[in-house]
């Protein structure tokens, strides 16, 4: 239960942890960020749209020939 400016995650420097937004690369606070890991709602929605349009995909293993489910 960390409040902004509280004892949240800290980097090696002792300052609050900051990470790069995966969409735009802008440094953003890790704790207290409602769009984490993104810097803003805009970047979050852009990323969601890219998933929805199929620009991102998680690779799946193809079943072997003659594998399960075939009769």
N, C-alpha and C positions, 0 to 999 in steps of 0.2 A: 504494500500500500504506500506508494510513493507519490508525493505531491510534486508539482513543478518546482524545481529548485531544491528538492528534498534530497534524500540519500539514495537516489536511483543509481542505475548503472553508471560507472565512471570509466573513462579511458585510462591509458597509462599515465597521462598527464595529471590525473585527478579531476579533470573537468568533466562535465556531463558527456556521456557517449554520444557521438555524432556518426551517422552512417551516410553513404551515398544513396540517393534515390535511384532505384533500379531503372526508372524510366528516363530521367533527364540528367542524372549524375550530380545534382545539387546536394551539398551537405545538408543534412537535416537531423534534428534531435531524435534520439531513439525513444526515450521515455516521454510520456505525456503527449505523444503525437497520435491523434485519432486516425491518421491515414497510414501509420507505420506499415511497411517500410518505405512508403512513398512520402514525398515532401508535401503533397497537396491532394485534394480530392480530384483535381484535374488529371494529375499523373496516374492516380489510381484508376480513373475511368478510362483513360487511354489504354492502359494495360489490359483492363477487362475487355475492352473492345477488340484488342488484338487477339486475345484468347478466343472470343466469340467468333471472329472472322477466320479462325483456323491458322493464324500466322505462327502461333506457338503450338507445339504438340509434344506429348510425352511419348517417346518410342516404346513400342510394345513388341514383345517377342512373338514371332509367328509360330503357330503350332506345327510340329513336324508332320511331314507327309504321312498319311495313314494313321494319324494320331487319334486321340479320343474324339468321340462324337460322330465318327463316320461308321456307317453300317455297310 
